[in-house]
């Protein structure tokens, strides 16, 4: 089993050799958190670009009442970047803490309120997130993919079980994520939202861009639907790694094979190429089919034991080791840049 000291050794080795890649990770929710928890163990130059289409729970309530960006996925990314020392562990727990009551505060996360308070104080979502990151001692930077709240809209076949062959337009990230039907296509509302300039620049300056894991239609693909961000992802000199989920997600990708995930991604972003598709070796029953799907994106498949031993989640230490191996195998020789 890969231990914490392995990831620490990798980071020390990278620091001493000057081989510390600039990494940008895109996604949202628990999937992005898993990727960030791994990546912060192997690089000191890490930026998270986070979806802003959440409309459920505490985030949805704050968004509706105050007209702000949904803070929940941004909060989760910040928590994942907290260190393993006492300071980091404590602040990670604090910002993830949810109030339990019979009143209006029920379900609100402390971190959501903190982020929104700084947004109102500073009037700048990027500067506010920098302040929260400094407070937490975060090992990286967190940016929203757009400065305006977005809605996710999907065309779904069989959203109504009574009409399994009919298609409906479903709106809202929470609704799309839980649909019992087959998601055929997603789009953002508005359809041409402005990207956060710092997010675009981070992608252009990166050595590696990491997409996934996460909810495929509601956390991974939305980044490819922001025009400026999509263009940056196709124009950047960075290499691109796509990290697959350990299993299909009930509702959103129910019954999807690993290669089907690649096919729907290509359908939404036909100009995008991928250098490496990273997957857990136990989650790929048909490597040949996955390799063929990866080749259509100009990429290669790398399998590694990245799942945790105690359940269907990515182990941060194992994932860190897998990322480090991929970066070294497919990256530039010697110091980055």
C-alpha positions as CSV (number, residue, x, y, z in Angstrom):
1,X,0.0,0.0,0.0
2,X,1.3,3.5,-0.9
3,X,1.9,5.5,2.3
4,X,1.9,9.2,3.0
5,X,5.7,9.2,3.1
6,X,5.7,8.1,-0.5
7,X,3.9,11.2,-1.7
8,X,6.1,13.4,0.6
9,X,9.2,11.8,-0.9
10,X,7.9,12.5,-4.4
11,X,7.3,16.2,-3.5
12,X,10.8,16.5,-2.0
13,X,12.4,14.9,-5.0
14,X,10.5,17.2,-7.4
15,X,11.4,20.3,-5.4
16,X,15.1,19.4,-5.2
17,X,15.3,18.5,-8.9
18,X,13.4,21.6,-10.0
19,X,10.9,19.3,-11.7
20,X,7.8,20.9,-10.2
21,X,5.1,21.0,-12.9
22,X,2.5,23.7,-13.2
23,X,-0.8,21.8,-12.9
24,X,-4.3,23.0,-13.5
25,X,-7.1,20.7,-12.4
26,X,-10.7,21.3,-13.7
27,X,-13.9,19.9,-12.2
28,X,-16.2,20.2,-9.3
29,X,-17.5,18.4,-6.2
30,X,-16.0,15.3,-4.7
31,X,-14.2,14.3,-7.9
32,X,-12.1,17.5,-8.1
33,X,-11.4,17.2,-4.4
34,X,-10.0,13.7,-4.9
35,X,-7.7,15.0,-7.7
36,X,-6.5,18.0,-5.7
37,X,-5.8,16.0,-2.6
38,X,-3.5,13.9,-4.8
39,X,-1.9,16.6,-6.8
40,X,-1.0,18.8,-3.8
41,X,1.2,15.9,-2.7
42,X,3.5,16.1,-5.8
43,X,3.5,19.8,-7.0
44,X,3.8,23.2,-5.3
45,X,2.2,24.9,-8.3
46,X,-1.4,23.9,-8.4
47,X,-4.5,25.7,-9.6
48,X,-8.1,24.4,-9.4
49,X,-10.7,25.8,-11.9
50,X,-14.2,25.0,-10.5
51,X,-17.6,24.8,-12.0
52,X,-20.2,27.4,-10.9
53,X,-23.5,25.8,-12.0
54,X,-24.5,24.2,-8.6
55,X,-28.1,25.1,-7.7
56,X,-28.8,22.7,-4.8
57,X,-28.4,22.7,-1.1
58,X,-26.7,25.5,0.8
59,X,-25.1,26.8,-2.4
60,X,-28.4,27.0,-4.2
61,X,-30.0,28.8,-1.4
62,X,-27.2,31.4,-1.2
63,X,-27.2,31.8,-4.9
64,X,-30.9,32.4,-5.0
65,X,-31.1,34.8,-2.1
66,X,-27.9,36.8,-2.7
67,X,-27.3,36.4,-6.4
68,X,-23.8,35.1,-5.8
69,X,-21.8,32.4,-7.4
70,X,-22.5,29.0,-5.8
71,X,-19.7,28.6,-3.3
72,X,-20.0,24.9,-2.4
73,X,-17.7,23.3,-5.0
74,X,-15.2,26.2,-4.4
75,X,-15.3,25.4,-0.7
76,X,-14.7,21.7,-1.3
77,X,-11.7,22.5,-3.5
78,X,-10.2,24.7,-0.8
79,X,-10.7,22.0,1.8
80,X,-8.9,19.5,-0.4
81,X,-5.9,21.8,-0.6
82,X,-5.5,22.1,3.1
83,X,-2.4,20.5,4.5
84,X,-2.0,17.4,6.6
85,X,-0.7,19.3,9.6
86,X,-2.9,20.3,12.6
87,X,-3.7,23.7,11.1
88,X,-4.8,22.3,7.7
89,X,-6.8,19.4,9.2
90,X,-8.6,21.8,11.6
91,X,-9.5,24.4,9.0
92,X,-10.6,21.7,6.6
93,X,-13.1,20.4,9.2
94,X,-14.3,23.9,10.1
95,X,-15.1,25.1,6.5
96,X,-16.8,21.8,5.8
97,X,-18.9,21.9,9.0
98,X,-22.6,22.2,8.4
99,X,-25.1,23.7,10.9
100,X,-27.9,21.5,12.1
101,X,-31.0,23.3,13.3
102,X,-34.7,23.6,12.8
103,X,-34.3,27.1,11.3
104,X,-32.9,28.9,8.3
105,X,-29.3,28.0,9.1
106,X,-29.9,24.3,8.8
107,X,-27.6,22.7,6.2
108,X,-25.4,25.8,5.6
109,X,-21.7,25.1,5.5
110,X,-19.4,27.4,7.4
111,X,-17.1,27.7,4.4
112,X,-19.9,28.8,2.1
113,X,-20.8,31.7,4.4
114,X,-17.2,32.7,4.8
115,X,-16.6,32.8,1.0
116,X,-19.8,34.8,0.4
117,X,-18.9,37.2,3.2
118,X,-15.6,37.9,1.6
119,X,-17.2,38.3,-1.8
120,X,-19.5,41.0,-0.4
121,X,-16.6,42.7,1.5
122,X,-14.1,42.7,-1.5
123,X,-16.4,42.7,-4.5
124,X,-14.0,40.4,-6.3
125,X,-14.6,36.7,-6.3
126,X,-10.9,35.8,-7.2
127,X,-9.4,38.1,-4.5
128,X,-11.9,36.7,-1.9
129,X,-10.9,33.1,-2.7
130,X,-7.2,34.1,-2.4
131,X,-7.9,35.4,1.1
132,X,-9.7,32.2,2.1
133,X,-6.8,30.2,0.8
134,X,-4.3,32.2,2.8
135,X,-6.4,31.7,5.9
136,X,-6.5,28.0,5.4
137,X,-2.8,27.7,4.3
138,X,-4.1,26.0,1.1
139,X,-1.5,24.3,-1.0
140,X,-2.7,25.8,-4.3
141,X,-5.1,28.3,-5.8
142,X,-8.9,28.0,-6.4
143,X,-10.6,29.9,-9.2
144,X,-14.2,29.8,-10.5
145,X,-14.4,28.9,-14.2
146,X,-16.8,31.9,-14.8
147,X,-17.6,35.1,-12.8
148,X,-21.4,34.7,-13.4
149,X,-23.6,32.0,-12.0
150,X,-24.5,29.4,-14.6
151,X,-27.4,27.0,-15.2
152,X,-26.9,23.5,-16.6
153,X,-29.4,22.3,-19.2
154,X,-29.6,18.8,-20.5
155,X,-31.5,16.8,-23.1
156,X,-32.5,13.6,-21.5
157,X,-34.2,10.5,-22.9
158,X,-36.5,8.8,-20.5
159,X,-36.4,11.5,-17.8
160,X,-40.0,10.6,-17.2
161,X,-40.1,6.8,-16.6
162,X,-43.6,6.7,-17.9
163,X,-42.2,7.9,-21.3
164,X,-38.9,6.0,-21.6
165,X,-38.5,6.8,-25.4
166,X,-39.3,10.5,-25.2
167,X,-36.7,13.3,-24.7
168,X,-37.1,16.2,-22.4
169,X,-35.1,19.3,-21.6
170,X,-34.0,19.3,-17.9
171,X,-32.6,22.3,-16.2
172,X,-30.5,22.6,-13.1
173,X,-27.3,20.8,-12.1
174,X,-28.9,19.0,-9.2
175,X,-31.7,17.7,-11.4
176,X,-29.4,16.6,-14.2
177,X,-27.2,14.7,-11.7
178,X,-30.1,12.7,-10.4
179,X,-32.1,12.1,-13.6
180,X,-33.2,8.5,-14.0
181,X,-33.0,8.9,-17.8
182,X,-30.1,8.9,-20.3
183,X,-28.3,12.3,-20.7
184,X,-27.7,12.9,-24.4
185,X,-26.3,16.4,-24.3
186,X,-25.7,19.3,-21.9
187,X,-25.3,23.0,-22.4
188,X,-24.8,26.1,-20.2
189,X,-27.3,28.9,-19.8
190,X,-26.2,31.5,-20.8
191,X,-24.5,29.6,-23.7
192,X,-21.5,31.9,-24.0
193,X,-20.5,32.9,-20.4
194,X,-17.3,34.9,-19.8
195,X,-14.5,32.9,-18.4
196,X,-12.5,34.2,-15.4
197,X,-9.3,35.6,-17.1
198,X,-7.1,34.1,-14.4
199,X,-8.5,30.7,-15.2
200,X,-7.8,31.1,-18.9
201,X,-4.2,32.3,-18.2
202,X,-3.6,29.4,-15.8
203,X,-4.5,26.9,-18.5
204,X,-2.3,28.6,-21.0
205,X,0.7,28.7,-18.6
206,X,0.3,25.1,-17.4
207,X,2.5,22.1,-18.0
208,X,-0.4,19.7,-17.3
209,X,-4.1,20.1,-17.3
210,X,-6.1,17.5,-15.4
211,X,-9.8,16.8,-16.2
212,X,-11.8,14.5,-14.0
213,X,-12.7,12.5,-12.1
214,X,-16.2,13.7,-11.2
215,X,-19.8,13.9,-12.3
216,X,-19.3,13.7,-16.0
217,X,-22.1,15.9,-17.3
218,X,-22.4,18.2,-14.4
219,X,-18.8,18.7,-13.2
220,X,-16.3,17.7,-16.0
221,X,-18.0,18.6,-19.3
222,X,-19.2,22.1,-18.3
223,X,-15.6,23.5,-18.5
224,X,-15.6,22.6,-22.2
225,X,-18.7,24.7,-22.8
226,X,-17.2,28.0,-21.7
227,X,-15.9,29.4,-25.0
228,X,-12.8,31.1,-23.8
229,X,-11.9,28.2,-21.5
230,X,-12.5,25.7,-24.2
231,X,-10.3,27.6,-26.6
232,X,-7.5,27.8,-24.0
233,X,-7.8,24.0,-23.5
234,X,-7.2,23.4,-27.2
235,X,-4.5,26.0,-27.6
236,X,-2.4,25.5,-24.5
237,X,1.0,23.9,-24.7
238,X,0.1,21.9,-21.6
239,X,-0.4,18.1,-21.8
240,X,-3.8,16.9,-20.8
241,X,-4.7,14.0,-18.6
242,X,-8.3,12.7,-18.3
243,X,-8.9,10.8,-15.1
244,X,-11.9,8.4,-15.3
245,X,-14.3,7.6,-12.5
246,X,-14.1,4.3,-10.6
247,X,-17.7,3.4,-11.6
248,X,-20.6,4.9,-13.4
249,X,-22.6,7.4,-11.4
250,X,-26.2,6.4,-10.6
251,X,-28.6,8.5,-12.7
252,X,-26.1,10.7,-14.7
253,X,-23.9,8.0,-16.3
254,X,-25.8,4.8,-15.3
255,X,-24.6,1.9,-17.5
256,X,-21.7,3.9,-19.0
257,X,-18.6,1.9,-20.0
258,X,-15.2,3.7,-19.5
259,X,-15.0,4.3,-23.3
260,X,-18.5,5.8,-23.3
261,X,-17.3,8.5,-21.0
262,X,-14.6,9.4,-23.7
263,X,-17.2,9.3,-26.5
264,X,-19.6,11.8,-24.8
265,X,-16.7,14.1,-23.9
266,X,-15.5,14.1,-27.6
267,X,-19.1,14.8,-28.7
268,X,-19.2,18.0,-26.5
269,X,-15.6,19.1,-27.4
270,X,-14.7,17.8,-30.8
271,X,-11.5,19.9,-31.1
272,X,-10.1,18.7,-27.7
273,X,-7.3,16.2,-27.7
274,X,-6.1,14.2,-24.6
275,X,-2.6,12.9,-24.1
276,X,-3.3,10.4,-21.3
277,X,-6.4,8.7,-20.0
278,X,-5.8,7.5,-16.5
279,X,-8.0,4.8,-15.0
280,X,-8.1,2.3,-12.2
281,X,-7.0,-1.0,-13.5
282,X,-9.9,-2.8,-11.8
283,X,-12.5,-0.5,-13.4
284,X,-11.6,-1.3,-17.0
285,X,-13.0,-4.6,-18.1
286,X,-12.1,-4.0,-21.8
287,X,-8.8,-2.3,-22.2
288,X,-8.8,-2.6,-26.0
289,X,-12.0,-0.7,-26.4
290,X,-10.9,2.0,-24.0
291,X,-7.6,2.3,-25.9
292,X,-9.4,2.7,-29.2
293,X,-11.6,5.4,-27.7
294,X,-8.5,7.1,-26.3
295,X,-6.7,7.0,-29.7
296,X,-9.6,8.8,-31.2
297,X,-8.7,11.7,-28.8
298,X,-5.0,11.2,-29.7
299,X,-4.3,9.8,-26.3
300,X,-2.9,6.7,-24.6
301,X,-4.3,4.7,-21.7
302,X,-2.5,4.3,-18.4
303,X,-3.9,1.9,-15.8
304,X,-3.0,2.1,-12.1
305,X,-4.4,0.9,-8.8
306,X,-5.8,4.3,-7.6
307,X,-8.9,3.1,-5.7
308,X,-9.0,3.1,-1.9
309,X,-9.2,-0.2,-0.2
310,X,-12.2,0.8,2.0
311,X,-14.7,1.8,-0.6
312,X,-15.4,3.3,-4.1
313,X,-13.3,6.4,-3.8
314,X,-9.8,7.5,-5.1
315,X,-7.0,7.0,-2.6
316,X,-5.0,10.3,-2.6
317,X,-1.7,8.6,-2.1
318,X,-2.2,6.1,-4.8
319,X,-3.6,8.7,-7.2
320,X,-0.6,11.0,-6.4
321,X,1.8,8.3,-7.3
322,X,-0.1,7.6,-10.6
323,X,-0.1,11.3,-11.5
324,X,3.6,11.6,-10.8
325,X,4.4,8.5,-13.0
326,X,2.2,9.9,-15.8
327,X,3.9,13.4,-15.6
328,X,7.3,11.8,-15.7
329,X,6.5,9.4,-18.5
330,X,4.8,11.8,-20.8
331,X,6.2,15.1,-19.7
332,X,9.3,17.0,-20.8
333,X,12.7,15.8,-19.8
334,X,14.4,17.8,-17.1
335,X,13.0,20.9,-15.3
336,X,9.6,22.1,-16.5
337,X,9.8,25.0,-19.0
